């Protein structure tokens, strides 16, 4: 539940921003909402330990490092 004090301050701050900045704040808040941790605990995931070969794990790691660790400075 949102604190009334935080809500009032947020609305006040948003009202002083231009529309494009308001939209960015809204998109950021939405991104936070959809990325909330809904995963499983490590204890629940340990049953999957060892099911991937070292070669497959290495390939997956290379793919992630080459495609997922890039920062687009113009994104926001």
Residue pairs with C-beta under 8 A, 6 or more apart in sequence:
14 22
14 25
17 25
24 76
52 60
